[in-house]
Amino acid sequence: MTLHVPRTAALAAALLAVGLAGCSSYVKRTDFDAAIQQLQQKQQDQQQQIDAIKQQMQEQFSKYDAQITSLQGRVSVDTVAHFDFNSSTLREQDKPALQNFAQTLAKYHPDVLVTVEGFADPAGPAGYNQRLGMERARAVRDFLVSSGLSADKVRAVSYGEARNRQVAKGAVRENGADNRRVSLTVDSVGAGAASASS
């Protein structure tokens, strides 16, 4: 018979063990409070930076068809680049917005991490669409880097034809233009560095 220990009981036991370990591992209340205060301040600073990025992006993208939303510690800039059917070639009409994005971040927030998310419409095999989404993400990533962002701060990922990420559910070809896109996510400083995907 397997004995299941509730998580709270396990946590209480761990805390008791630490407490019984002796004075050498005792943390003063003032030190604990100071550490918590530092973490809270860091979180507030990150949220202020994200709020500033969102404001700048809204100002910069007011003339483009881009939806900008913010979550804790990140800003999402959706529908900044669309692609022709079965193509990963970046369109000329999308380049000004992407260039504007890269130059704004490079100037005001050079340490943030940008994730370029590639998508495809559901026409064709899922594996092919996964690769096509990655090719689209890489095309945008390379353009952002050539426009001023640091290569080690821009990574590319693909969601392919993932149904829960489709703008127009199941739409393909002429009707699926909104699904053939790239979106950008900006993570705040301190969220962790990551190398650009190759």
N, C-alpha and C positions, 0 to 999 in steps of 0.2 A: 504494500500500500504506500502510495506517495503522499508525503506531507507537504501541503502548500502553505507557505508563510506569507501573510499579507504584506504588501509593500511597505505600509506604514509601520508594521511591527519590525520588519527588517531594518528600516531606517532608524527606528527608535533604538534597536539593539546596536546598530553601528555607532550612533551618537553616544550611547552609554559606554561602549567599548573605548571610544576616544576619550570620554570623560574619565574613565578609570585608568587610562594609560599613564596618568601622572601629570604633575605640574609642567613638565617639559613641553607638552603639546597644548597647554592651556592658552586660549586666545582671549585677550582682554576685551571686554565689551567695547571700550573706546576704539580699539584697533578694528574690531569687527564693524562697528558703525562707520568708521572712516572708510573702510574698504567698500562697504555698501554705497556710501555717499559718492565715492569715486566712480563706481560702476553706473550709478544713476546719472551722474553728471556726463559721463561719456555717452550714455544712451541719449540724453537730451541734446548734446552737441551733435551727434550723428543725425538725429531727427531734424534739428535746425538746418543742417547742411542739406539734407534731403528736401526739406521745404524750400530752401533757396534754389536748389537745382530744379525743382518742379516749377517754381515761379519763372525762372529764366527760360525753361523749356516752353512754357506756355506763351511767354512773350516772343520767343524766337519762332515758334511753330504756329503762331496765330494765323498765318497766311497759308498754312499747309493743312491738308486733311489728316490730322493726326490726333488720336485720342491719348490724353496724358492722365495717368492715375498714379497715386502714391499709396504704398503699403508701408508697414514698419520697416525702416531701413532701406527702402528702395523706391525707385520711380520707374514706371513702365511707360514707354512711348510706343504706341501701337500704330500699325498701318503706315509706316514711313516709307516703305518701298514695296512695289508690286512687280510681278513678273509675268511675262507672256507664257502661254501654255507650253509645257515641256522645255522651258528655258531657264537658265540661271544667269543670264546677261542682265546686268544692272541697267535700268532705263535712264536715259538722259534727264527726263523730267524729275526723277527722284534724287538726282545728285545734289542739287542746291540745298535741300533740306538736310541731307546727310552731312554735307560739308559744313553747314551752319551748326549742326549738332556737335560735330567733332571739334570745330574751332572754339565753340563756347565752353565745352568741357575742358579742352586743353588749356584754355586761358584761365578759367576760374576754379576748376576742380580737377587738376591733373592726376590726383591720386585715386580717383574712384575706379571701380571695376565695371566694365560694360560687357553685358552678355548679349550677343546677337543671336536671335532665335529665328530659325528658318522653317517655313511651312510649305506644304504642297496641297493641291486639291486631291480628292480621293480617286481620280482616274488612274488606272494602272496599278501594278502590284505594290503592296505596302513597302517592301524592301527598296524598290526603285524610288518611291516617293521619299523614303527616309534619306537616301543618298542625294536626291534632288534638293531636299530641304537644306542639307548640309552644304551643298554647292552654292546655294543662294545665300546662306549665312556667311560663308567664306568670302563670297564676292563683296558683300557689304562690309564685312570686317576688314578686308584688304583696302577698300575705299576709305574707311574711317581712319585707318593707320596712315594711308597716303595723304590724308587731310589734316594730320597733326596729332592724332591720339597715339600714345605709346603702345607698341605691339604687345608688351607683356601685361597690359591692362584691358585688352579686348579679347574675348573668347567667343567661339562659335559653337552653337548647338543646333540640333535638328529635332523637330517634333513631327516631321513628315506630314502624314495625313491624319494625325491624332484627332479622333472625332470630337473629344471634349475641348479642342482648341480651334475647331473650324468656326469661322465667322458665319458662313452660309452653309448650314449642315447638308452634307452630301452633294453640294453643287460642284459641277465640273465645267471645263472648257469656258465658253463665253460667260456662263452664269457663275463660275467659280473663281473669278478674278480676285475676290476678297480673301479667298483661301490661299492664294499663291502670293505670299507676302513674307516680309521680314519685320520683326518687332525688336525693340531695344529695351533692355532692362539695365538701370544704373543702380549699382549697390554702393552704399556709403563707405567711407574710409573706415577701416577697422573690421569690415565684414570678412576679410581674409583675402589674401592675394591668390591669384590663379594664373597659370600660364595660358596664353592663347592656344587654342586647339590647332593642330597642324592639318 
